[in-house]
Structures are given as structure tokens and as C-alpha cells.
Amino acid sequence: MTFRLDPQLKAALTEKAHAESKPVGEVVRELIREFVEQEHRRKFSAEAQRQSSECAQRTADPNSDGAAVMREIEGDLQYFGAEWK
């Protein structure tokens, strides 16, 4: 892969890589890896938010299985919370 950097940016990148005792190529690979991972984290976060919202909607109905599970968890937390104090 070949790309151009303006001289000031290249100098700053070289200085930063030298300060971290790493080759410039390794620093560039790390930056690219992080850039790609950002998309994975964004998608994961969006899916977690979607599932959380879906669970919240399901537990809003007091007669739902989700609400029953939440009541059971809350009861366990109260029991163990008192025991841990």
C-alpha cells in the first residue's frame, strides 16, 4: 500500500514512532487496526442498545416472563444485599 503524507505530518508521525521505540510501519498498522475496530465496536454497541431496549419493552408488561425474571433477580439482590452488609 502506498500513500502520501504532507511533510509536517510525516515528521510528526516519525517523531511519535521514535518516541515509542516503534517503526513507523508498525504505528501505521496499529492506527489502521484501531480504525477498523471502531466500526466493530460501533456495531456491537448499537446491537447491545437494541437488545437492551427490547428487553426493557418486554419487562414493561408486569405479566411478562421478562418482568417475572426481573422480580426474581431483584428479590435475590435484596436477599444477598442484606447478607453482604
ABEGO torsion letter per residue (X at the ends): XBBBBBAAAAAAAAAAAAAAGBBAAAAAAAAAAAAAAAAAAAAAAAAAAAAAAAAAAAAABAABAAAAAAAAAAAAAAAAAAAAX
